[in-house]
Amino acid sequence: MPPSDPIEAIKFLMDQQGLTPRDLESFIGTSGHVSEVLNRKRKLSLAMIKRLHDGLRIP
């Protein structure tokens, strides 16, 4: 099984927990950064990954 795509994992979690992109701002940054990450125009940084892991328990 290939490794899961991190953006798809975030979108799945958002769907399951009823989160909006605005809810991710505290983990990723500004609304523009959230949009760019979700649209694959900006890569997740290590700091973003750590905050998402700590805050939303994404493995």
Secondary structure, DSSP 8 states (H G I E B T S, - for coil): -----HHHHHHHHHHHHT--GGGGHHHH-SHHHHHHHHTTSS---HHHHHHHHHHH---
